Every structure is written in C-alpha cells, then in structure tokens.
Amino acid sequence: MTRTDAEDFQLYFSRIRPIYHRLFNLAHAVTGNCDQAEYCLQYAMLDCWTNGDASANRHGFRESLCSAVIRAALRLAQSEGGGAEFDWDGLSAPEGEGSPVAQLITQEPLEMQRMLALRYGCGLSLRRIARLTGCERSRAQALLRRFEARARRRLSGGDRRRADLLIARAVRAQLALPSSQAPEIGSVFRTFQADAASISRPSRLPARILRAVLAAVLAVLCVAAFWLVAVLMQPARLEAPVHPETPTAAEEAIGSDAG
C-alpha cells in the first residue's frame, strides 16, 4: 500500500466515523438482522469507495453513503426472503429527557418503532414498509396515521402544524445514537481496507481533466457575462437632431428676382 492510499483510507475513515452508527442502524432497521446490517454497511462503503463518492462534499457524501446502505439492505432483505433471524431491538432511547415526540416513540411497541424508522429514517414507501414488516399496506398506513395523531396531541401551538417534521427529526436523531448491536468500528474498517486494497479504483485523471475543462468553460462564460453587463451599463450617447437649413430672407429675395 502506498502512502497516498494510506492517506486516502484515513481520510475516508474520518468521514465515515461521525455517521457510522447511523449507517449501521439504517441497515439494521431494513434487514432486521445484525449480521446482514454489517454486510450491507461493508458493501456500501466499498461501493462508494470504488465509485469515487468519497471526494464529494460532506453533505453529499453522507447522503450518498446512506442511500447506498439502504439500497444494499433492501436488495438483501428481498433476496433473503426473511430467512435470517430477526434481532432488531428498537430505536435507541434519547439521552436525557428528549423531545416529547422522542419520548412517545420509545413508548411504542417494536413493530411501530420499526415502521417509524423505515418511514422517517429510511424514507421508504408504504408498500415497502408493508413488505418488510409483513403486514398489509392499509394496516401500516393506519398505524402510522394514528401515531401521527398521538404525536400532534403531545405537541402544542405551532408545533402541531409541523408534526411530520418533528417526528422525522426525532427518528433520525435516535438512528444516529450508538447501538449496542453495532460491530466495533475498528474491525469494520480493517475488513473494508483489506477488501478495498484488492480492488483497483478507477483512475481519477479523467475526472480531473473534466473538472479542468469545466472550470475553463465557466471562466470563459464569466468573462463573457462580465463584458455583456459592462456594455449594457454604458450610458447611451444622445446626438443633437439635424434640422434642414431654412433659407434666409436675402436668399429668398435673390431667388424671387431670378424668377
């Protein structure tokens, strides 16, 4: 492993570390199994690494990795057909008192907590939630609506109008909390590094060339726009109107004598 590769791995790990538990909890909520969640996490990390998504900005990187984890978990859950042991033990309790919505979530039965995690944490449709939880779509919809009604009653004033937003915020905060079922982060990174070292990443030279070309085109467009604005902002020059010369009285007299 070259020094550049080691530095790239270290940077990649440093970007994953703050969202590690969120990634694992997303996969665990979808698959329902701890071992499958770890596999999906490893797969998504390797996928983003080989695709070059690690160079995206912080928000883009986190959303890309979360989406990759959810996609991997959905594929695995559908292919396994529910054969793995279900060991998901619910959302982590918020530290301290927590918000009224967070307190309400922790009081819900396990099935309801998972539906909330899938709906508000993973952004899944009712059809997929029903398939993963093994209940009818109409029942899943009714359960979620009843919970939303209970949450609104817990809230006061203007918070009731944004109950959906507060539920989503509480669920995502709970998914980001450490889970006792999550594997040790160091072992996950070591396994990933061993797998990634055996895979040749695509060259970043074409991407660099493309960025350079785009930067040059953008610079030309900026210069052209600046020139156009400068031309449009120049004050218009008004020229005095040219009137035809009128004959003087002497010229009129000469002309009449000649006639």
URTAKA-V765661 format. One record per residue. N is the residue number from 1. OMEGA is omega in whole degrees, 0 to 359 (999 if undefined). Layout:
# URTAKA-V765661
n: {N:N}
omega: {OMEGA:OMEGA}
This chain:
# URTAKA-V765661
n: {1:2:3:4:5:6:7:8:9:10:11:12:13:14:15:16:17:18:19:20:21:22:23:24:25:26:27:28:29:30:31:32:33:34:35:36:37:38:39:40:41:42:43:44:45:46:47:48:49:50:51:52:53:54:55:56:57:58:59:60:61:62:63:64:65:66:67:68:69:70:71:72:73:74:75:76:77:78:79:80:81:82:83:84:85:86:87:88:89:90:91:92:93:94:95:96:97:98:99:100:101:102:103:104:105:106:107:108:109:110:111:112:113:114:115:116:117:118:119:120:121:122:123:124:125:126:127:128:129:130:131:132:133:134:135:136:137:138:139:140:141:142:143:144:145:146:147:148:149:150:151:152:153:154:155:156:157:158:159:160:161:162:163:164:165:166:167:168:169:170:171:172:173:174:175:176:177:178:179:180:181:182:183:184:185:186:187:188:189:190:191:192:193:194:195:196:197:198:199:200:201:202:203:204:205:206:207:208:209:210:211:212:213:214:215:216:217:218:219:220:221:222:223:224:225:226:227:228:229:230:231:232:233:234:235:236:237:238:239:240:241:242:243:244:245:246:247:248:249:250:251:252:253:254:255:256:257:258:259}
omega: {180:179:179:178:179:178:178:177:181:178:179:179:182:179:180:187:183:183:184:183:177:180:180:183:176:180:181:179:182:184:183:183:185:181:178:178:178:178:180:178:178:181:181:178:180:180:179:179:183:180:179:180:182:182:180:177:190:181:180:179:182:181:178:181:177:178:179:178:181:179:179:180:178:179:182:181:180:182:181:178:177:182:183:180:179:181:178:186:174:179:179:179:180:179:180:182:183:179:178:180:179:178:179:181:183:178:182:176:186:181:181:178:179:177:179:179:181:184:188:179:182:179:182:179:178:180:180:178:179:181:182:183:178:177:180:181:181:179:178:179:180:180:179:179:179:177:178:178:178:179:180:179:178:184:181:174:184:180:181:181:178:181:180:180:181:176:180:180:180:180:180:178:180:177:180:181:179:178:179:181:182:177:181:188:180:180:177:180:180:177:178:182:179:178:183:182:181:181:178:178:177:181:179:181:178:179:178:178:179:178:179:179:179:179:179:179:179:179:179:179:178:178:180:179:179:180:181:179:179:179:182:182:178:180:179:179:180:179:180:181:180:180:177:183:178:181:177:181:180:181:179:180:180:181:180:177:180:178:999}
